[in-house]
Amino acid sequence: MVETVLIFAALSAAFELVLVAKLPLRARLRLLGSPRLTICVHMFFIVCNLVIHFGTVTGSMTAIVAGLTSFLVMPLAKRVFGYICNKHYYPGIKRYSLMEVM
């Protein structure tokens, strides 16, 4: 049961990271730089996981753990891609030129 919870939480975290990576560059960097938008992303994934896995104890545990992993994914994405906050670009591991960003 615990293995199932951890596997589905890891899959949910990977899916969230892929969705963030698929956003257009400027939208992704602005999303990662805005605390309000990142909280909205967290809440969206928590609610989606609760709706999808509703009905069983294992499903509820999976949804909660997946929601908690969401709080790890966004700082990881911020570190990898960088972010834009107050019209200032903070580069991450993957650097973009200012022409691409602005």
C-alpha positions in Angstrom: 0.0 0.0 0.0 2.8 2.4 0.9 4.6 1.6 -2.4 1.5 2.5 -4.3 1.1 5.8 -2.6 4.7 6.8 -3.2 4.6 5.6 -6.9 1.5 7.6 -7.6 2.9 10.7 -5.8 6.1 10.5 -7.8 4.1 10.1 -11.0 2.0 13.1 -10.1 5.1 15.2 -9.3 6.7 14.2 -12.6 3.4 15.1 -14.5 3.4 18.5 -12.8 7.0 19.2 -13.7 6.3 18.2 -17.3 3.3 20.5 -17.5 5.3 23.4 -16.1 8.1 22.7 -18.6 5.6 22.7 -21.5 4.4 26.3 -20.8 5.8 29.0 -23.0 9.0 30.4 -21.7 7.8 33.8 -20.5 4.7 32.4 -18.9 6.7 29.7 -17.2 9.2 32.1 -15.7 6.4 34.5 -14.6 4.5 31.6 -13.0 7.5 30.5 -11.1 8.3 34.0 -9.9 4.8 34.7 -8.6 4.0 33.3 -5.1 0.2 33.7 -5.8 0.3 31.7 -9.0 2.4 29.0 -7.5 -0.1 28.6 -4.7 -2.8 28.4 -7.3 -0.9 25.6 -9.0 -0.5 23.8 -5.7 -4.2 24.0 -4.9 -5.1 22.9 -8.4 -3.0 19.8 -8.2 -4.2 19.0 -4.7 -7.8 19.3 -5.7 -7.3 17.3 -8.9 -5.6 14.5 -6.9 -8.3 14.4 -4.3 -11.0 14.2 -6.9 -9.2 11.5 -8.9 -8.3 9.4 -5.9 -11.5 9.9 -3.9 -13.1 6.9 -2.3 -10.5 4.7 -0.7 -8.0 5.2 2.1 -5.1 4.4 -0.3 -6.4 7.0 -2.7 -6.8 9.7 -0.1 -3.3 9.0 1.1 -2.0 9.1 -2.4 -3.7 12.5 -3.0 -2.3 14.0 0.1 1.3 12.8 -0.5 1.0 13.9 -4.2 -0.1 17.3 -2.9 2.9 17.5 -0.6 5.2 16.6 -3.4 3.8 19.5 -5.4 5.4 21.7 -2.8 8.7 20.2 -3.8 8.2 20.4 -7.5 7.8 24.2 -7.8 11.0 25.1 -6.0 12.8 22.5 -8.1 11.4 24.0 -11.3 12.4 27.4 -10.0 16.0 26.2 -9.5 16.1 24.5 -12.9 14.4 27.1 -15.1 14.8 30.4 -13.1 12.0 32.9 -12.7 10.9 36.5 -13.4 10.0 38.5 -10.3 9.3 42.3 -10.5 10.5 42.5 -14.1 13.9 41.1 -13.1 15.1 37.8 -14.5 16.8 35.4 -12.0 18.5 32.6 -14.0 18.3 29.0 -13.0 20.5 26.1 -14.0 19.2 26.3 -17.5 20.0 29.9 -18.6 18.1 31.9 -21.2 19.3 35.0 -23.0 17.6 38.2 -22.2 16.3 38.4 -25.8 14.3 35.2 -25.2 13.1 36.2 -21.8 12.0 39.8 -22.4 
